């Protein structure tokens, strides 16, 4: 690899896309759906984590990523049942620590252990033993929300997390064309709109202190994000539900002014809608 191209072990806090590692640790050719936002988030995260990583996956759609005997990962991938990914990862971590304590593995050979789970095994099942419903109350070493459409922000969050010792949690905004009912080519657009409308906030919590890493200066109206996704079709068909859309917009408008004031960022009125999208 040319010396001028950064690698995962050389990366420091970055400022632009050119500084993201060129190495790929998740190779193409997986069986997951085209336009999977979750896969793009994982691919970007892997660029920071590097090849010495064991991903522990709770059963779900990502189970299709590595189907025996084929795998797109340069590192390791372990499946667990839906509710036991956290316990499985802790077992792997404990085993590695025991091997190092007994001198059977050097510290240089140590690896990162990362749980990868979706809505079914996180929100629906409360992250099992990790007490997902009240993570912030436990004051974890690091907690953040990320989006694949904001790769510099995502990269810097994972870089920061790598320097901290203790439990860390990332919640990725992962558009799903199959479940959300839109054309797969629109994944990047919906990942972008989720943030620019203010529906999904990019923020981090370090030892319990919350900071927003990106504040949209002039938010797009929420209907730009809602319209075109089949899961929200009831808001627009057979007639437009203006009251429901307004309530969603009001919640966003209530949230951001205080955030912007605390950060000293000027806010502007939301832009007008861009017009109808069709699925």
C-alpha positions as CSV (number, residue, x, y, z in Angstrom):
1,X,0.0,0.0,0.0
2,X,1.4,3.5,-0.9
3,X,2.8,5.3,2.1
4,X,0.6,8.3,1.6
5,X,-2.6,6.3,2.1
6,X,-3.6,6.0,5.8
7,X,-4.2,2.6,7.3
8,X,-6.4,1.7,10.3
9,X,-3.4,1.7,12.7
10,X,-2.2,5.1,11.5
11,X,-5.5,7.0,11.7
12,X,-5.9,9.9,14.1
13,X,-8.9,12.2,14.3
14,X,-9.7,13.1,10.7
15,X,-11.2,16.1,8.9
16,X,-12.2,14.8,5.5
17,X,-13.0,11.7,3.4
18,X,-9.5,11.4,2.0
19,X,-8.2,10.6,5.5
20,X,-10.4,7.5,5.9
21,X,-8.4,4.3,5.7
22,X,-8.3,2.8,2.2
23,X,-8.0,-0.7,3.6
24,X,-11.2,-2.9,3.4
25,X,-11.8,-5.4,6.1
26,X,-15.3,-6.4,4.8
27,X,-15.0,-7.4,1.2
28,X,-17.8,-7.3,-1.5
29,X,-19.9,-10.2,-2.5
30,X,-22.2,-10.7,0.6
31,X,-25.7,-12.1,0.5
32,X,-27.3,-9.2,2.3
33,X,-29.8,-6.9,0.6
34,X,-28.6,-4.4,-1.9
35,X,-28.4,-0.9,-0.4
36,X,-28.1,-2.1,3.2
37,X,-27.3,0.9,5.4
38,X,-26.3,-1.3,8.2
39,X,-23.6,-3.0,6.2
40,X,-22.1,0.4,5.1
41,X,-22.0,1.5,8.7
42,X,-20.2,-1.7,9.7
43,X,-17.8,-1.4,6.8
44,X,-16.8,2.1,7.9
45,X,-16.5,1.0,11.5
46,X,-14.3,-2.0,10.5
47,X,-11.8,0.4,8.9
48,X,-11.1,1.8,12.3
49,X,-11.3,-1.5,14.2
50,X,-8.9,-3.2,11.8
51,X,-8.4,-6.9,11.0
52,X,-7.8,-8.0,14.6
53,X,-11.5,-8.0,15.4
54,X,-14.0,-10.7,16.4
55,X,-17.6,-9.7,15.5
56,X,-20.2,-11.5,17.6
57,X,-23.5,-11.4,15.8
58,X,-26.9,-11.9,17.2
59,X,-29.1,-13.9,14.8
60,X,-30.8,-11.7,12.3
61,X,-30.5,-10.4,8.8
62,X,-26.7,-9.9,9.2
63,X,-26.5,-13.7,9.6
64,X,-26.4,-13.7,5.8
65,X,-23.0,-11.9,5.9
66,X,-20.9,-15.0,6.4
67,X,-22.5,-18.2,5.1
68,X,-20.3,-21.2,5.7
69,X,-17.8,-21.8,4.1
70,X,-17.6,-18.3,2.7
71,X,-17.0,-15.0,4.6
72,X,-16.3,-11.4,3.5
73,X,-14.4,-10.7,6.7
74,X,-10.7,-10.5,7.0
75,X,-11.2,-11.0,10.8
76,X,-13.5,-13.4,12.7
77,X,-17.3,-13.7,12.9
78,X,-19.2,-15.6,15.5
79,X,-23.0,-16.3,15.5
80,X,-25.1,-16.5,18.6
81,X,-28.8,-16.8,19.4
82,X,-30.7,-13.6,19.2
83,X,-30.7,-12.8,23.0
84,X,-27.2,-14.0,23.8
85,X,-24.8,-11.9,21.7
86,X,-23.6,-9.9,24.7
87,X,-23.0,-13.0,26.8
88,X,-21.2,-14.6,23.9
89,X,-18.9,-11.6,23.4
90,X,-18.1,-11.5,27.2
91,X,-17.2,-15.2,27.0
92,X,-14.8,-14.5,24.1
93,X,-13.3,-11.5,26.0
94,X,-12.8,-13.6,29.2
95,X,-11.2,-16.4,27.2
96,X,-8.7,-14.0,25.6
97,X,-7.9,-12.5,29.0
98,X,-7.3,-15.9,30.5
99,X,-5.0,-16.9,27.6
100,X,-2.9,-13.7,28.1
101,X,-2.8,-14.1,31.9
102,X,-1.4,-17.7,31.5
103,X,1.1,-16.6,28.9
104,X,-0.4,-18.5,26.1
105,X,-1.2,-15.4,24.1
106,X,0.8,-12.2,23.8
107,X,-0.8,-8.8,24.3
108,X,0.2,-8.0,20.6
109,X,-2.1,-10.8,19.5
110,X,-5.1,-9.5,21.4
111,X,-8.2,-8.6,19.4
112,X,-11.2,-6.3,19.7
113,X,-14.5,-8.0,20.5
114,X,-17.6,-6.3,19.1
115,X,-21.2,-7.2,19.3
116,X,-23.2,-6.6,16.1
117,X,-27.0,-6.7,16.6
118,X,-30.1,-5.2,15.0
119,X,-33.5,-4.0,16.3
120,X,-34.8,-7.5,17.0
121,X,-32.0,-8.4,19.5
122,X,-31.4,-4.8,20.8
123,X,-34.5,-2.6,21.1
124,X,-37.0,-5.5,21.0
125,X,-35.1,-7.7,23.5
126,X,-33.4,-4.8,25.5
127,X,-29.9,-5.9,24.7
128,X,-30.3,-8.8,27.1
129,X,-27.7,-8.6,29.9
130,X,-26.3,-5.2,28.7
131,X,-29.4,-3.3,30.1
132,X,-29.9,-1.4,26.8
133,X,-32.9,0.6,28.0
134,X,-30.7,2.6,30.5
135,X,-27.2,2.5,29.1
136,X,-26.5,6.2,29.7
137,X,-27.5,5.8,33.4
138,X,-24.6,3.4,33.8
139,X,-22.2,6.1,32.6
140,X,-20.4,3.9,30.0
141,X,-17.0,4.7,28.7
142,X,-18.5,5.8,25.4
143,X,-21.9,5.9,23.8
144,X,-22.7,7.4,20.4
145,X,-25.1,7.5,17.5
146,X,-23.7,7.2,14.0
147,X,-24.8,7.3,10.4
148,X,-23.2,5.8,7.3
149,X,-23.9,9.0,5.4
150,X,-21.6,10.9,7.7
151,X,-18.4,8.8,7.5
152,X,-16.0,11.4,8.9
153,X,-18.2,11.8,12.0
154,X,-18.5,8.0,12.3
155,X,-14.8,7.4,11.9
156,X,-13.9,9.9,14.6
157,X,-16.3,8.4,17.0
158,X,-14.9,5.0,16.6
159,X,-11.3,6.4,16.9
160,X,-12.3,8.1,20.1
161,X,-13.9,5.0,21.5
162,X,-10.8,2.9,20.8
163,X,-8.8,5.1,23.2
164,X,-11.2,4.5,26.1
165,X,-11.4,1.5,28.3
166,X,-14.7,0.0,29.3
167,X,-18.1,-0.7,27.7
168,X,-19.0,1.2,24.6
169,X,-22.2,1.3,22.5
170,X,-22.9,2.6,19.0
171,X,-26.4,3.1,17.7
172,X,-26.3,3.2,13.9
173,X,-28.9,4.8,11.7
174,X,-29.2,2.0,9.2
175,X,-31.7,2.5,6.3
176,X,-33.3,-0.8,5.2
177,X,-34.8,-0.8,1.7
178,X,-36.4,-4.2,2.3
179,X,-38.0,-3.4,5.6
180,X,-38.7,0.3,5.0
181,X,-40.0,-0.3,1.5
182,X,-38.1,2.0,-0.8
183,X,-35.8,1.5,-3.8
184,X,-32.3,0.4,-2.6
185,X,-30.6,3.2,-4.6
186,X,-32.2,5.7,-2.2
187,X,-30.4,4.3,0.9
188,X,-27.8,7.1,1.0
189,X,-30.5,9.7,0.5
190,X,-32.6,8.5,3.4
191,X,-29.5,8.2,5.7
192,X,-28.8,11.8,4.8
193,X,-32.4,13.0,5.3
194,X,-32.7,11.3,8.7
195,X,-30.0,13.6,10.0
196,X,-30.8,16.8,8.0
197,X,-34.4,16.7,9.1
198,X,-33.3,16.4,12.7
199,X,-35.2,13.1,13.2
200,X,-31.9,11.3,14.0
201,X,-29.4,13.2,16.0
202,X,-25.6,12.5,15.9
203,X,-24.2,12.8,19.4
204,X,-21.9,11.1,21.8
205,X,-21.8,10.6,25.6
206,X,-18.4,10.4,27.3
207,X,-18.6,9.4,30.9
208,X,-22.3,10.5,30.9
209,X,-21.7,13.9,29.3
210,X,-23.7,14.3,26.1
211,X,-22.4,16.4,23.2
212,X,-23.9,16.7,19.7
213,X,-21.3,16.2,17.0
214,X,-23.4,17.6,14.2
215,X,-26.2,20.2,14.3
216,X,-28.1,20.8,11.0
217,X,-28.1,24.6,10.5
218,X,-31.2,24.7,8.4
219,X,-33.3,21.5,8.9
220,X,-35.3,19.9,6.1
221,X,-39.0,19.3,6.9
222,X,-39.6,15.8,8.3
223,X,-41.9,14.9,5.5
224,X,-38.9,14.9,3.1
225,X,-37.7,11.9,5.1
226,X,-41.1,10.2,5.8
227,X,-42.4,10.4,2.3
228,X,-41.4,7.7,-0.2
229,X,-40.9,5.1,2.5
230,X,-43.6,2.4,2.3
231,X,-43.7,2.1,6.1
232,X,-45.0,5.7,6.3
233,X,-47.3,5.5,3.4
234,X,-50.3,5.8,5.7
235,X,-49.3,9.4,6.5
236,X,-49.8,10.3,2.9
237,X,-52.3,7.9,1.4
238,X,-55.2,7.7,0.7
239,X,-55.1,11.3,2.1
240,X,-52.4,13.3,3.7
241,X,-52.5,13.1,7.5
242,X,-51.5,16.7,8.1
243,X,-52.1,16.5,11.9
244,X,-49.8,13.5,12.4
245,X,-47.0,15.0,10.2
246,X,-47.3,18.3,12.1
247,X,-46.9,16.5,15.5
248,X,-43.7,14.8,14.3
249,X,-42.4,18.2,13.0
250,X,-43.3,19.8,16.4
251,X,-41.3,17.2,18.3
252,X,-38.2,17.9,16.1
253,X,-38.7,21.7,16.5
254,X,-38.9,21.3,20.3
255,X,-35.7,19.3,20.5
256,X,-33.2,21.3,18.5
257,X,-33.4,24.9,19.6
258,X,-32.1,24.1,23.1
259,X,-29.3,21.9,21.6
260,X,-28.3,24.7,19.2
261,X,-28.4,27.3,22.0
262,X,-26.2,25.2,24.2
263,X,-23.7,24.8,21.4
264,X,-23.9,28.4,20.3
265,X,-25.1,27.5,16.8
266,X,-27.5,29.7,14.9
267,X,-30.7,27.9,13.7
268,X,-32.8,28.7,10.7
269,X,-36.3,27.8,9.8
270,X,-36.9,24.4,8.1
271,X,-36.7,24.5,4.3
272,X,-40.0,23.9,2.4
273,X,-40.8,20.3,1.4
274,X,-39.1,19.1,-1.8
275,X,-42.3,17.5,-3.2
276,X,-43.7,14.1,-3.5
277,X,-41.6,10.9,-3.8
278,X,-43.1,7.7,-5.1
279,X,-42.2,4.2,-4.1
